[in-house]
Amino acid sequence: MTIVSRETLQAALQDGIQQLGLQLNASQVEQLLAYLALLQKWNKVYNLTAVREPMQMLTHHLLDSLAAIPAFVGAKRVLDVGAGGGLPGLVLAIAQPETHVTLIDTVHKKTAFLTQVKAELGLANVSVQTGRVEQYQAPQLFDVITSRAFAELADFVNWSGHLLAEGGQFIALKGVDPDTEKQKLPAQWQVAKVEALQVPQLDAARHLVFITRQINSQH
C-alpha cells in the first residue's frame, strides 16, 4: 500500500472541496481527515471498504460523498441506510453540523466503527443504530433517507418507506443512471429527478436519484 502524507491528502481534499464549491472551515477539513485516518486504520481489521489506497479512499469515498452534499441542504433529519463505513452519512454530518444524521446497518462491526468515529470526532449530530431498516421504528420520521450502494431502488423504498416524513424524499447515490431499477419502483413512488455528479479527480459515472411519494397515493 502506498504511504501518502497527511499534507498530500489535505491538499487533495481542499482542492476537491474548492472544485465542488463547498464552504467548509478548517475544523471540518480536520474532521474529514481524522475520519479518513480512522477508516484506514479500522479497515485493516474490519474490511469496511474494498478500497485500500489512501488517495483512492479520498476520491472514491470522501469527495464522492461531498459531491452529493448540496442535495441535502436544508435537510433537518437524515437517515443513512446500510451506512457501512459511514458514507455518505458521516461526511454529511461533518459538512452540515445543523443536520441530524442517523446511520443504520445490520453489521455490528460496522456500527461499532461508526460509534467510534462519532465519539472520537465529537459528532453530537450523529446517532448510530444496529439492525434491519425494515424493523426500525424511529422516534421521529426523516425528511431525507439516503443510501450509497445499498440495494436496488425498489427494495430501498420498500424497506425504509415507513420512516419517511410527509413531503420527504429519498436520495440514492448511484453509479450509472439506473434505468431498469427506476422502472421497477412500486406505484406509490416516483423518480422526481436524476442528477449527474462530477466528482473531482474521479473519472466515473455518478448519479443522484431523487424519489418522492406520489401525492395521490393512499398511505
Buried (B, 14 or more C-beta within 10 A) or exposed (E): EEEBEEEEBBEBBBEBBEBBEBEBEEEBBBBBBBBBBBBBEBBEEBEBBEBEEBBBBBBBBBBBBBBBBBBBEEBEBBBBBBBBBBBBBBBBBBBBBEBBBBBBBEBEBBBEBBBBBBEEBEBEBBBBBBEEBEEBEBEEBBBBBBBBEBBBBBBBBBBBBEBBBEEBBBBBBBEEBBEEBBEEBEEBBBBEEBBEBEBBBBEEEBBBBBBBBEEEEEE
